[in-house]
């Protein structure tokens, strides 16, 4: 149980870091890498849960 909680906290931190990082990019920069602003939460969660 403790390990699961620790992993969830790590995933949540990774998710927040990725969301913040991608949110700082302009719409043009996001388009250059092939994602839209609405894709950010999904991409961040996919990365955090790998």
mmCIF entry with sequence, helices, sheets and N, C-alpha, C, O atoms, coordinates in Angstrom:
data_MODEL
# 
_entry.id   MODEL 
# 
_entity.id                         1 
_entity.type                       polymer 
_entity.pdbx_number_of_molecules   1 
# 
_entity_poly.entity_id                      1 
_entity_poly.type                           'polypeptide(L)' 
_entity_poly.nstd_linkage                   no 
_entity_poly.nstd_monomer                   no 
_entity_poly.pdbx_seq_one_letter_code       
;(UNK)(UNK)(UNK)(UNK)(UNK)(UNK)(UNK)(UNK)(UNK)(UNK)(UNK)(UNK)(UNK)(UNK)(UNK)(UNK)
(UNK)(UNK)(UNK)(UNK)(UNK)(UNK)(UNK)(UNK)(UNK)(UNK)(UNK)(UNK)(UNK)(UNK)(UNK)(UNK)
(UNK)(UNK)(UNK)(UNK)(UNK)(UNK)(UNK)(UNK)(UNK)(UNK)(UNK)(UNK)(UNK)(UNK)(UNK)(UNK)
(UNK)(UNK)
;
_entity_poly.pdbx_seq_one_letter_code_can   XXXXXXXXXXXXXXXXXXXXXXXXXXXXXXXXXXXXXXXXXXXXXXXXXX 
_entity_poly.pdbx_strand_id                 A 
# 
loop_
_entity_poly_seq.entity_id 
_entity_poly_seq.num 
_entity_poly_seq.mon_id 
_entity_poly_seq.hetero 
1 1  UNK n 
1 2  UNK n 
1 3  UNK n 
1 4  UNK n 
1 5  UNK n 
1 6  UNK n 
1 7  UNK n 
1 8  UNK n 
1 9  UNK n 
1 10 UNK n 
1 11 UNK n 
1 12 UNK n 
1 13 UNK n 
1 14 UNK n 
1 15 UNK n 
1 16 UNK n 
1 17 UNK n 
1 18 UNK n 
1 19 UNK n 
1 20 UNK n 
1 21 UNK n 
1 22 UNK n 
1 23 UNK n 
1 24 UNK n 
1 25 UNK n 
1 26 UNK n 
1 27 UNK n 
1 28 UNK n 
1 29 UNK n 
1 30 UNK n 
1 31 UNK n 
1 32 UNK n 
1 33 UNK n 
1 34 UNK n 
1 35 UNK n 
1 36 UNK n 
1 37 UNK n 
1 38 UNK n 
1 39 UNK n 
1 40 UNK n 
1 41 UNK n 
1 42 UNK n 
1 43 UNK n 
1 44 UNK n 
1 45 UNK n 
1 46 UNK n 
1 47 UNK n 
1 48 UNK n 
1 49 UNK n 
1 50 UNK n 
# 
_struct_asym.id          A 
_struct_asym.entity_id   1 
# 
loop_
_struct_conf.conf_type_id 
_struct_conf.id 
_struct_conf.pdbx_PDB_helix_id 
_struct_conf.beg_label_comp_id 
_struct_conf.beg_label_asym_id 
_struct_conf.beg_label_seq_id 
_struct_conf.pdbx_beg_PDB_ins_code 
_struct_conf.end_label_comp_id 
_struct_conf.end_label_asym_id 
_struct_conf.end_label_seq_id 
_struct_conf.pdbx_end_PDB_ins_code 
_struct_conf.beg_auth_comp_id 
_struct_conf.beg_auth_asym_id 
_struct_conf.beg_auth_seq_id 
_struct_conf.end_auth_comp_id 
_struct_conf.end_auth_asym_id 
_struct_conf.end_auth_seq_id 
_struct_conf.pdbx_PDB_helix_class 
_struct_conf.details 
_struct_conf.pdbx_PDB_helix_length 
HELX_P HELX_P1 AA1 UNK A 2  ? UNK A 23 ? UNK A 2  UNK A 23 1 ? 22 
HELX_P HELX_P2 AA2 UNK A 27 ? UNK A 32 ? UNK A 27 UNK A 32 1 ? 6  
HELX_P HELX_P3 AA3 UNK A 37 ? UNK A 39 ? UNK A 37 UNK A 39 5 ? 3  
HELX_P HELX_P4 AA4 UNK A 40 ? UNK A 48 ? UNK A 40 UNK A 48 1 ? 9  
# 
_struct_conf_type.id          HELX_P 
_struct_conf_type.criteria    ? 
_struct_conf_type.reference   ? 
# 
loop_
_atom_site.group_PDB 
_atom_site.id 
_atom_site.type_symbol 
_atom_site.label_atom_id 
_atom_site.label_alt_id 
_atom_site.label_comp_id 
_atom_site.label_asym_id 
_atom_site.label_entity_id 
_atom_site.label_seq_id 
_atom_site.pdbx_PDB_ins_code 
_atom_site.Cartn_x 
_atom_site.Cartn_y 
_atom_site.Cartn_z 
_atom_site.occupancy 
_atom_site.B_iso_or_equiv 
_atom_site.pdbx_formal_charge 
_atom_site.auth_seq_id 
_atom_site.auth_comp_id 
_atom_site.auth_asym_id 
_atom_site.auth_atom_id 
_atom_site.pdbx_PDB_model_num 
ATOM 1   N N  . UNK A 1 1  ? 0.826  -1.195 0.000   1.00 0.00 ? 1  UNK A N  1 
ATOM 2   C CA . UNK A 1 1  ? 0.000  0.000  0.000   1.00 0.00 ? 1  UNK A CA 1 
ATOM 3   C C  . UNK A 1 1  ? 0.870  1.260  0.000   1.00 0.00 ? 1  UNK A C  1 
ATOM 4   O O  . UNK A 1 1  ? 0.601  2.217  -0.726  1.00 0.00 ? 1  UNK A O  1 
ATOM 5   N N  . UNK A 1 2  ? 1.896  1.239  0.812   1.00 0.00 ? 2  UNK A N  1 
ATOM 6   C CA . UNK A 1 2  ? 2.786  2.390  0.875   1.00 0.00 ? 2  UNK A CA 1 
ATOM 7   C C  . UNK A 1 2  ? 3.502  2.600  -0.465  1.00 0.00 ? 2  UNK A C  1 
ATOM 8   O O  . UNK A 1 2  ? 3.676  3.732  -0.916  1.00 0.00 ? 2  UNK A O  1 
ATOM 9   N N  . UNK A 1 3  ? 3.907  1.505  -1.087  1.00 0.00 ? 3  UNK A N  1 
ATOM 10  C CA . UNK A 1 3  ? 4.574  1.586  -2.383  1.00 0.00 ? 3  UNK A CA 1 
ATOM 11  C C  . UNK A 1 3  ? 3.628  2.147  -3.446  1.00 0.00 ? 3  UNK A C  1 
ATOM 12  O O  . UNK A 1 3  ? 4.045  2.951  -4.280  1.00 0.00 ? 3  UNK A O  1 
ATOM 13  N N  . UNK A 1 4  ? 2.384  1.736  -3.425  1.00 0.00 ? 4  UNK A N  1 
ATOM 14  C CA . UNK A 1 4  ? 1.395  2.247  -4.385  1.00 0.00 ? 4  UNK A CA 1 
ATOM 15  C C  . UNK A 1 4  ? 1.183  3.746  -4.192  1.00 0.00 ? 4  UNK A C  1 
ATOM 16  O O  . UNK A 1 4  ? 1.065  4.488  -5.167  1.00 0.00 ? 4  UNK A O  1 
ATOM 17  N N  . UNK A 1 5  ? 1.137  4.182  -2.965  1.00 0.00 ? 5  UNK A N  1 
ATOM 18  C CA . UNK A 1 5  ? 0.973  5.614  -2.671  1.00 0.00 ? 5  UNK A CA 1 
ATOM 19  C C  . UNK A 1 5  ? 2.187  6.392  -3.166  1.00 0.00 ? 5  UNK A C  1 
ATOM 20  O O  . UNK A 1 5  ? 2.048  7.462  -3.759  1.00 0.00 ? 5  UNK A O  1 
ATOM 21  N N  . UNK A 1 6  ? 3.362  5.857  -2.921  1.00 0.00 ? 6  UNK A N  1 
ATOM 22  C CA . UNK A 1 6  ? 4.595  6.507  -3.369  1.00 0.00 ? 6  UNK A CA 1 
ATOM 23  C C  . UNK A 1 6  ? 4.626  6.620  -4.895  1.00 0.00 ? 6  UNK A C  1 
ATOM 24  O O  . UNK A 1 6  ? 4.990  7.664  -5.436  1.00 0.00 ? 6  UNK A O  1 
ATOM 25  N N  . UNK A 1 7  ? 4.246  5.551  -5.580  1.00 0.00 ? 7  UNK A N  1 
ATOM 26  C CA . UNK A 1 7  ? 4.232  5.570  -7.049  1.00 0.00 ? 7  UNK A CA 1 
ATOM 27  C C  . UNK A 1 7  ? 3.216  6.570  -7.575  1.00 0.00 ? 7  UNK A C  1 
ATOM 28  O O  . UNK A 1 7  ? 3.478  7.262  -8.559  1.00 0.00 ? 7  UNK A O  1 
ATOM 29  N N  . UNK A 1 8  ? 2.047  6.652  -6.924  1.00 0.00 ? 8  UNK A N  1 
ATOM 30  C CA . UNK A 1 8  ? 1.035  7.611  -7.348  1.00 0.00 ? 8  UNK A CA 1 
ATOM 31  C C  . UNK A 1 8  ? 1.546  9.039  -7.187  1.00 0.00 ? 8  UNK A C  1 
ATOM 32  O O  . UNK A 1 8  ? 1.344  9.872  -8.071  1.00 0.00 ? 8  UNK A O  1 
ATOM 33  N N  . UNK A 1 9  ? 2.200  9.324  -6.079  1.00 0.00 ? 9  UNK A N  1 
ATOM 34  C CA . UNK A 1 9  ? 2.751  10.668 -5.858  1.00 0.00 ? 9  UNK A CA 1 
ATOM 35  C C  . UNK A 1 9  ? 3.805  10.990 -6.906  1.00 0.00 ? 9  UNK A C  1 
ATOM 36  O O  . UNK A 1 9  ? 3.841  12.110 -7.415  1.00 0.00 ? 9  UNK A O  1 
ATOM 37  N N  . UNK A 1 10 ? 4.659  10.036 -7.237  1.00 0.00 ? 10 UNK A N  1 
ATOM 38  C CA . UNK A 1 10 ? 5.663  10.247 -8.290  1.00 0.00 ? 10 UNK A CA 1 
ATOM 39  C C  . UNK A 1 10 ? 4.987  10.513 -9.635  1.00 0.00 ? 10 UNK A C  1 
ATOM 40  O O  . UNK A 1 10 ? 5.395  11.411 -10.372 1.00 0.00 ? 10 UNK A O  1 
ATOM 41  N N  . UNK A 1 11 ? 3.971  9.744  -9.947  1.00 0.00 ? 11 UNK A N  1 
ATOM 42  C CA . UNK A 1 11 ? 3.249  9.935  -11.210 1.00 0.00 ? 11 UNK A CA 1 
ATOM 43  C C  . UNK A 1 11 ? 2.597  11.304 -11.252 1.00 0.00 ? 11 UNK A C  1 
ATOM 44  O O  . UNK A 1 11 ? 2.629  11.982 -12.279 1.00 0.00 ? 11 UNK A O  1 
ATOM 45  N N  . UNK A 1 12 ? 2.011  11.706 -10.148 1.00 0.00 ? 12 UNK A N  1 
ATOM 46  C CA . UNK A 1 12 ? 1.331  13.005 -10.097 1.00 0.00 ? 12 UNK A CA 1 
ATOM 47  C C  . UNK A 1 12 ? 2.325  14.146 -10.274 1.00 0.00 ? 12 UNK A C  1 
ATOM 48  O O  . UNK A 1 12 ? 2.032  15.116 -10.973 1.00 0.00 ? 12 UNK A O  1 
ATOM 49  N N  . UNK A 1 13 ? 3.492  14.043 -9.653  1.00 0.00 ? 13 UNK A N  1 
ATOM 50  C CA . UNK A 1 13 ? 4.531  15.063 -9.820  1.00 0.00 ? 13 UNK A CA 1 
ATOM 51  C C  . UNK A 1 13 ? 5.000  15.122 -11.268 1.00 0.00 ? 13 UNK A C  1 
ATOM 52  O O  . UNK A 1 13 ? 5.165  16.207 -11.825 1.00 0.00 ? 13 UNK A O  1 
ATOM 53  N N  . UNK A 1 14 ? 5.213  13.967 -11.876 1.00 0.00 ? 14 UNK A N  1 
ATOM 54  C CA . UNK A 1 14 ? 5.630  13.913 -13.275 1.00 0.00 ? 14 UNK A CA 1 
ATOM 55  C C  . UNK A 1 14 ? 4.562  14.524 -14.171 1.00 0.00 ? 14 UNK A C  1 
ATOM 56  O O  . UNK A 1 14 ? 4.873  15.284 -15.088 1.00 0.00 ? 14 UNK A O  1 
ATOM 57  N N  . UNK A 1 15 ? 3.301  14.189 -13.903 1.00 0.00 ? 15 UNK A N  1 
ATOM 58  C CA . UNK A 1 15 ? 2.181  14.738 -14.675 1.00 0.00 ? 15 UNK A CA 1 
ATOM 59  C C  . UNK A 1 15 ? 2.176  16.265 -14.585 1.00 0.00 ? 15 UNK A C  1 
ATOM 60  O O  . UNK A 1 15 ? 2.107  16.947 -15.607 1.00 0.00 ? 15 UNK A O  1 
ATOM 61  N N  . UNK A 1 16 ? 2.249  16.797 -13.378 1.00 0.00 ? 16 UNK A N  1 
ATOM 62  C CA . UNK A 1 16 ? 2.224  18.254 -13.196 1.00 0.00 ? 16 UNK A CA 1 
ATOM 63  C C  . UNK A 1 16 ? 3.404  18.935 -13.876 1.00 0.00 ? 16 UNK A C  1 
ATOM 64  O O  . UNK A 1 16 ? 3.241  19.992 -14.486 1.00 0.00 ? 16 UNK A O  1 
ATOM 65  N N  . UNK A 1 17 ? 4.590  18.340 -13.775 1.00 0.00 ? 17 UNK A N  1 
ATOM 66  C CA . UNK A 1 17 ? 5.765  18.922 -14.419 1.00 0.00 ? 17 UNK A CA 1 
ATOM 67  C C  . UNK A 1 17 ? 5.581  18.988 -15.931 1.00 0.00 ? 17 UNK A C  1 
ATOM 68  O O  . UNK A 1 17 ? 5.886  20.005 -16.553 1.00 0.00 ? 17 UNK A O  1 
ATOM 69  N N  . UNK A 1 18 ? 5.080  17.897 -16.522 1.00 0.00 ? 18 UNK A N  1 
ATOM 70  C CA . UNK A 1 18 ? 4.883  17.855 -17.969 1.00 0.00 ? 18 UNK A CA 1 
ATOM 71  C C  . UNK A 1 18 ? 3.817  18.842 -18.415 1.00 0.00 ? 18 UNK A C  1 
ATOM 72  O O  . UNK A 1 18 ? 3.993  19.529 -19.421 1.00 0.00 ? 18 UNK A O  1 
ATOM 73  N N  . UNK A 1 19 ? 2.719  18.923 -17.684 1.00 0.00 ? 19 UNK A N  1 
ATOM 74  C CA . UNK A 1 19 ? 1.650  19.880 -18.018 1.00 0.00 ? 19 UNK A CA 1 
ATOM 75  C C  . UNK A 1 19 ? 2.201  21.304 -17.969 1.00 0.00 ? 19 UNK A C  1 
ATOM 76  O O  . UNK A 1 19 ? 1.959  22.094 -18.882 1.00 0.00 ? 19 UNK A O  1 
ATOM 77  N N  . UNK A 1 20 ? 2.932  21.633 -16.920 1.00 0.00 ? 20 UNK A N  1 
ATOM 78  C CA . UNK A 1 20 ? 3.490  22.980 -16.808 1.00 0.00 ? 20 UNK A CA 1 
ATOM 79  C C  . UNK A 1 20 ? 4.471  23.277 -17.935 1.00 0.00 ? 20 UNK A C  1 
ATOM 80  O O  . UNK A 1 20 ? 4.455  24.364 -18.511 1.00 0.00 ? 20 UNK A O  1 
ATOM 81  N N  . UNK A 1 21 ? 5.316  22.316 -18.243 1.00 0.00 ? 21 UNK A N  1 
ATOM 82  C CA . UNK A 1 21 ? 6.315  22.515 -19.299 1.00 0.00 ? 21 UNK A CA 1 
ATOM 83  C C  . UNK A 1 21 ? 5.655  22.732 -20.661 1.00 0.00 ? 21 UNK A C  1 
ATOM 84  O O  . UNK A 1 21 ? 6.018  23.653 -21.392 1.00 0.00 ? 21 UNK A O  1 
ATOM 85  N N  . UNK A 1 22 ? 4.696  21.891 -20.991 1.00 0.00 ? 22 UNK A N  1 
ATOM 86  C CA . UNK A 1 22 ? 4.031  22.018 -22.285 1.00 0.00 ? 22 UNK A CA 1 
ATOM 87  C C  . UNK A 1 22 ? 3.146  23.257 -22.349 1.00 0.00 ? 22 UNK A C  1 
ATOM 88  O O  . UNK A 1 22 ? 2.990  23.855 -23.413 1.00 0.00 ? 22 UNK A O  1 
ATOM 89  N N  . UNK A 1 23 ? 2.572  23.639 -21.228 1.00 0.00 ? 23 UNK A N  1 
ATOM 90  C CA . UNK A 1 23 ? 1.697  24.813 -21.203 1.00 0.00 ? 23 UNK A CA 1 
ATOM 91  C C  . UNK A 1 23 ? 2.469  26.104 -21.441 1.00 0.00 ? 23 UNK A C  1 
ATOM 92  O O  . UNK A 1 23 ? 1.893  27.102 -21.874 1.00 0.00 ? 23 UNK A O  1 
ATOM 93  N N  . UNK A 1 24 ? 3.752  26.090 -21.163 1.00 0.00 ? 24 UNK A N  1 
ATOM 94  C CA . UNK A 1 24 ? 4.581  27.275 -21.393 1.00 0.00 ? 24 UNK A CA 1 
ATOM 95  C C  . UNK A 1 24 ? 4.850  27.522 -22.874 1.00 0.00 ? 24 UNK A C  1 
ATOM 96  O O  . UNK A 1 24 ? 5.191  28.637 -23.269 1.00 0.00 ? 24 UNK A O  1 
ATOM 97  N N  . UNK A 1 25 ? 4.698  26.481 -23.693 1.00 0.00 ? 25 UNK A N  1 
ATOM 98  C CA . UNK A 1 25 ? 4.951  26.628 -25.124 1.00 0.00 ? 25 UNK A CA 1 
ATOM 99  C C  . UNK A 1 25 ? 3.817  27.394 -25.789 1.00 0.00 ? 25 UNK A C  1 
ATOM 100 O O  . UNK A 1 25 ? 2.665  27.333 -25.359 1.00 0.00 ? 25 UNK A O  1 
ATOM 101 N N  . UNK A 1 26 ? 4.166  28.108 -26.837 1.00 0.00 ? 26 UNK A N  1 
ATOM 102 C CA . UNK A 1 26 ? 3.144  28.826 -27.602 1.00 0.00 ? 26 UNK A CA 1 
ATOM 103 C C  . UNK A 1 26 ? 2.368  27.830 -28.465 1.00 0.00 ? 26 UNK A C  1 
ATOM 104 O O  . UNK A 1 26 ? 2.791  26.691 -28.657 1.00 0.00 ? 26 UNK A O  1 
ATOM 105 N N  . UNK A 1 27 ? 1.226  28.286 -28.979 1.00 0.00 ? 27 UNK A N  1 
ATOM 106 C CA . UNK A 1 27 ? 0.439  27.422 -29.861 1.00 0.00 ? 27 UNK A CA 1 
ATOM 107 C C  . UNK A 1 27 ? 1.252  27.024 -31.093 1.00 0.00 ? 27 UNK A C  1 
ATOM 108 O O  . UNK A 1 27 ? 1.132  25.901 -31.583 1.00 0.00 ? 27 UNK A O  1 
ATOM 109 N N  . UNK A 1 28 ? 2.056  27.918 -31.579 1.00 0.00 ? 28 UNK A N  1 
ATOM 110 C CA . UNK A 1 28 ? 2.900  27.639 -32.743 1.00 0.00 ? 28 UNK A CA 1 
ATOM 111 C C  . UNK A 1 28 ? 3.936  26.557 -32.426 1.00 0.00 ? 28 UNK A C  1 
ATOM 112 O O  . UNK A 1 28 ? 4.149  25.640 -33.219 1.00 0.00 ? 28 UNK A O  1 
ATOM 113 N N  . UNK A 1 29 ? 4.568  26.673 -31.274 1.00 0.00 ? 29 UNK A N  1 
ATOM 114 C CA . UNK A 1 29 ? 5.562  25.670 -30.877 1.00 0.00 ? 29 UNK A CA 1 
ATOM 115 C C  . UNK A 1 29 ? 4.907  24.300 -30.682 1.00 0.00 ? 29 UNK A C  1 
ATOM 116 O O  . UNK A 1 29 ? 5.474  23.277 -31.066 1.00 0.00 ? 29 UNK A O  1 
ATOM 117 N N  . UNK A 1 30 ? 3.726  24.284 -30.094 1.00 0.00 ? 30 UNK A N  1 
ATOM 118 C CA . UNK A 1 30 ? 3.005  23.024 -29.929 1.00 0.00 ? 30 UNK A CA 1 
ATOM 119 C C  . UNK A 1 30 ? 2.662  22.428 -31.290 1.00 0.00 ? 30 UNK A C  1 
ATOM 120 O O  . UNK A 1 30 ? 2.796  21.221 -31.493 1.00 0.00 ? 30 UNK A O  1 
ATOM 121 N N  . UNK A 1 31 ? 2.224  23.266 -32.217 1.00 0.00 ? 31 UNK A N  1 
ATOM 122 C CA . UNK A 1 31 ? 1.888  22.791 -33.557 1.00 0.00 ? 31 UNK A CA 1 
ATOM 123 C C  . UNK A 1 31 ? 3.129  22.229 -34.253 1.00 0.00 ? 31 UNK A C  1 
ATOM 124 O O  . UNK A 1 31 ? 3.035  21.256 -35.002 1.00 0.00 ? 31 UNK A O  1 
ATOM 125 N N  . UNK A 1 32 ? 4.271  22.829 -34.011 1.00 0.00 ? 32 UNK A N  1 
ATOM 126 C CA . UNK A 1 32 ? 5.517  22.346 -34.616 1.00 0.00 ? 32 UNK A CA 1 
ATOM 127 C C  . UNK A 1 32 ? 5.857  20.916 -34.184 1.00 0.00 ? 32 UNK A C  1 
ATOM 128 O O  . UNK A 1 32 ? 6.444  20.156 -34.954 1.00 0.00 ? 32 UNK A O  1 
ATOM 129 N N  . UNK A 1 33 ? 5.489  20.553 -32.958 1.00 0.00 ? 33 UNK A N  1 
ATOM 130 C CA . UNK A 1 33 ? 5.754  19.195 -32.488 1.00 0.00 ? 33 UNK A CA 1 
ATOM 131 C C  . UNK A 1 33 ? 4.545  18.286 -32.677 1.00 0.00 ? 33 UNK A C  1 
ATOM 132 O O  . UNK A 1 33 ? 4.575  17.117 -32.292 1.00 0.00 ? 33 UNK A O  1 
ATOM 133 N N  . UNK A 1 34 ? 3.492  18.819 -33.266 1.00 0.00 ? 34 UNK A N  1 
ATOM 134 C CA . UNK A 1 34 ? 2.352  17.995 -33.654 1.00 0.00 ? 34 UNK A CA 1 
ATOM 135 C C  . UNK A 1 34 ? 1.303  17.748 -32.592 1.00 0.00 ? 34 UNK A C  1 
ATOM 136 O O  . UNK A 1 34 ? 0.575  16.758 -32.659 1.00 0.00 ? 34 UNK A O  1 
ATOM 137 N N  . UNK A 1 35 ? 1.212  18.640 -31.603 1.00 0.00 ? 35 UNK A N  1 
ATOM 138 C CA . UNK A 1 35 ? 0.158  18.478 -30.602 1.00 0.00 ? 35 UNK A CA 1 
ATOM 139 C C  . UNK A 1 35 ? -0.621 19.782 -30.446 1.00 0.00 ? 35 UNK A C  1 
ATOM 140 O O  . UNK A 1 35 ? -0.132 20.865 -30.769 1.00 0.00 ? 35 UNK A O  1 
ATOM 141 N N  . UNK A 1 36 ? -1.837 19.646 -29.946 1.00 0.00 ? 36 UNK A N  1 
ATOM 142 C CA . UNK A 1 36 ? -2.634 20.837 -29.669 1.00 0.00 ? 36 UNK A CA 1 
ATOM 143 C C  . UNK A 1 36 ? -2.714 21.015 -28.165 1.00 0.00 ? 36 UNK A C  1 
ATOM 144 O O  . UNK A 1 36 ? -2.380 20.108 -27.402 1.00 0.00 ? 36 UNK A O  1 
ATOM 145 N N  . UNK A 1 37 ? -3.153 22.172 -27.750 1.00 0.00 ? 37 UNK A N  1 
ATOM 146 C CA . UNK A 1 37 ? -3.242 22.473 -26.325 1.00 0.00 ? 37 UNK A CA 1 
ATOM 147 C C  . UNK A 1 37 ? -4.161 21.484 -25.600 1.00 0.00 ? 37 UNK A C  1 
ATOM 148 O O  . UNK A 1 37 ? -3.926 21.144 -24.440 1.00 0.00 ? 37 UNK A O  1 
ATOM 149 N N  . UNK A 1 38 ? -5.194 21.032 -26.283 1.00 0.00 ? 38 UNK A N  1 
ATOM 150 C CA . UNK A 1 38 ? -6.131 20.096 -25.648 1.00 0.00 ? 38 UNK A CA 1 
ATOM 151 C C  . UNK A 1 38 ? -5.525 18.699 -25.468 1.00 0.00 ? 38 UNK A C  1 
ATOM 152 O O  . UNK A 1 38 ? -6.069 17.889 -24.718 1.00 0.00 ? 38 UNK A O  1 
ATOM 153 N N  . UNK A 1 39 ? -4.416 18.408 -26.141 1.00 0.00 ? 39 UNK A N  1 
ATOM 154 C CA . UNK A 1 39 ? -3.728 17.118 -26.000 1.00 0.00 ? 39 UNK A CA 1 
ATOM 155 C C  . UNK A 1 39 ? -2.819 17.059 -24.777 1.00 0.00 ? 39 UNK A C  1 
ATOM 156 O O  . UNK A 1 39 ? -2.388 15.976 -24.380 1.00 0.00 ? 39 UNK A O  1 
ATOM 157 N N  . UNK A 1 40 ? -2.526 18.192 -24.184 1.00 0.00 ? 40 UNK A N  1 
ATOM 158 C CA . UNK A 1 40 ? -1.536 18.254 -23.109 1.00 0.00 ? 40 UNK A CA 1 
ATOM 159 C C  . UNK A 1 40 ? -1.866 17.321 -21.943 1.00 0.00 ? 40 UNK A C  1 
ATOM 160 O O  . UNK A 1 40 ? -0.993 16.553 -21.537 1.00 0.00 ? 40 UNK A O  1 
ATOM 161 N N  . UNK A 1 41 ? -3.085 17.346 -21.378 1.00 0.00 ? 41 UNK A N  1 
ATOM 162 C CA . UNK A 1 41 ? -3.341 16.444 -20.242 1.00 0.00 ? 41 UNK A CA 1 
ATOM 163 C C  . UNK A 1 41 ? -3.171 14.965 -20.586 1.00 0.00 ? 41 UNK A C  1 
ATOM 164 O O  . UNK A 1 41 ? -2.634 14.208 -19.778 1.00 0.00 ? 41 UNK A O  1 
ATOM 165 N N  . UNK A 1 42 ? -3.613 14.546 -21.755 1.00 0.00 ? 42 UNK A N  1 
ATOM 166 C CA . UNK A 1 42 ? -3.479 13.143 -22.155 1.00 0.00 ? 42 UNK A CA 1 
ATOM 167 C C  . UNK A 1 42 ? -2.017 12.762 -22.316 1.00 0.00 ? 42 UNK A C  1 
ATOM 168 O O  . UNK A 1 42 ? -1.595 11.710 -21.835 1.00 0.00 ? 42 UNK A O  1 
ATOM 169 N N  . UNK A 1 43 ? -1.250 13.591 -22.977 1.00 0.00 ? 43 UNK A N  1 
ATOM 170 C CA . UNK A 1 43 ? 0.164  13.317 -23.199 1.00 0.00 ? 43 UNK A CA 1 
ATOM 171 C C  . UNK A 1 43 ? 0.903  13.278 -21.855 1.00 0.00 ? 43 UNK A C  1 
ATOM 172 O O  . UNK A 1 43 ? 1.750  12.413 -21.633 1.00 0.00 ? 43 UNK A O  1 
ATOM 173 N N  . UNK A 1 44 ? 0.583  14.210 -20.972 1.00 0.00 ? 44 UNK A N  1 
ATOM 174 C CA . UNK A 1 44 ? 1.238  14.246 -19.667 1.00 0.00 ? 44 UNK A CA 1 
ATOM 175 C C  . UNK A 1 44 ? 0.914  13.004 -18.851 1.00 0.00 ? 44 UNK A C  1 
ATOM 176 O O  . UNK A 1 44 ? 1.791  12.450 -18.188 1.00 0.00 ? 44 UNK A O  1 
ATOM 177 N N  . UNK A 1 45 ? -0.342 12.560 -18.894 1.00 0.00 ? 45 UNK A N  1 
ATOM 178 C CA . UNK A 1 45 ? -0.715 11.373 -18.119 1.00 0.00 ? 45 UNK A CA 1 
ATOM 179 C C  . UNK A 1 45 ? -0.076 10.112 -18.694 1.00 0.00 ? 45 UNK A C  1 
ATOM 180 O O  . UNK A 1 45 ? 0.377  9.241  -17.952 1.00 0.00 ? 45 UNK A O  1 
ATOM 181 N N  . UNK A 1 46 ? -0.046 10.024 -20.035 1.00 0.00 ? 46 UNK A N  1 
ATOM 182 C CA . UNK A 1 46 ? 0.607  8.876  -20.666 1.00 0.00 ? 46 UNK A CA 1 
ATOM 183 C C  . UNK A 1 46 ? 2.075  8.795  -20.246 1.00 0.00 ? 46 UNK A C  1 
ATOM 184 O O  . UNK A 1 46 ? 2.582  7.716  -19.941 1.00 0.00 ? 46 UNK A O  1 
ATOM 185 N N  . UNK A 1 47 ? 2.746  9.932  -20.234 1.00 0.00 ? 47 UNK A N  1 
ATOM 186 C CA . UNK A 1 47 ? 4.158  9.966  -19.827 1.00 0.00 ? 47 UNK A CA 1 
ATOM 187 C C  . UNK A 1 47 ? 4.321  9.603  -18.344 1.00 0.00 ? 47 UNK A C  1 
ATOM 188 O O  . UNK A 1 47 ? 5.235  8.867  -17.973 1.00 0.00 ? 47 UNK A O  1 
ATOM 189 N N  . UNK A 1 48 ? 3.440  10.121 -17.523 1.00 0.00 ? 48 UNK A N  1 
ATOM 190 C CA . UNK A 1 48 ? 3.559  9.902  -16.074 1.00 0.00 ? 48 UNK A CA 1 
ATOM 191 C C  . UNK A 1 48 ? 3.308  8.447  -15.687 1.00 0.00 ? 48 UNK A C  1 
ATOM 192 O O  . UNK A 1 48 ? 3.853  7.971  -14.691 1.00 0.00 ? 48 UNK A O  1 
ATOM 193 N N  . UNK A 1 49 ? 2.502  7.748  -16.448 1.00 0.00 ? 49 UNK A N  1 
ATOM 194 C CA . UNK A 1 49 ? 2.138  6.381  -16.073 1.00 0.00 ? 49 UNK A CA 1 
ATOM 195 C C  . UNK A 1 49 ? 2.984  5.324  -16.757 1.00 0.00 ? 49 UNK A C  1 
ATOM 196 O O  . UNK A 1 49 ? 2.715  4.134  -16.588 1.00 0.00 ? 49 UNK A O  1 
ATOM 197 N N  . UNK A 1 50 ? 3.976  5.702  -17.509 1.00 0.00 ? 50 UNK A N  1 
ATOM 198 C CA . UNK A 1 50 ? 4.868  4.715  -18.147 1.00 0.00 ? 50 UNK A CA 1 
ATOM 199 C C  . UNK A 1 50 ? 5.835  4.142  -17.161 1.00 0.00 ? 50 UNK A C  1 
ATOM 200 O O  . UNK A 1 50 ? 6.657  3.299  -17.521 1.00 0.00 ? 50 UNK A O  1 
# 
